[in-house]
Amino acid sequence: MKKDPFIICPFCQGKGPLSESLTAQSNQNVIFTCTQCQESIRNIETSKGK
């Protein structure tokens, strides 16, 4: 069984699974959305997007 890492929200400090918190964009950036407070951070640059 595969274990999903957890991400800690910088806004509410809540924890959520990685697969439910990050969304890939077509420009190689990602969007983080907290599973608890619904705050989001858009256009997070990845190493592939540089």
Buried (B, 14 or more C-beta within 10 A) or exposed (E): EEEEEEBEBEEEEBEBEEEEBBEEEEEEBBBBBBBEEEEEEEEEEEEEEE
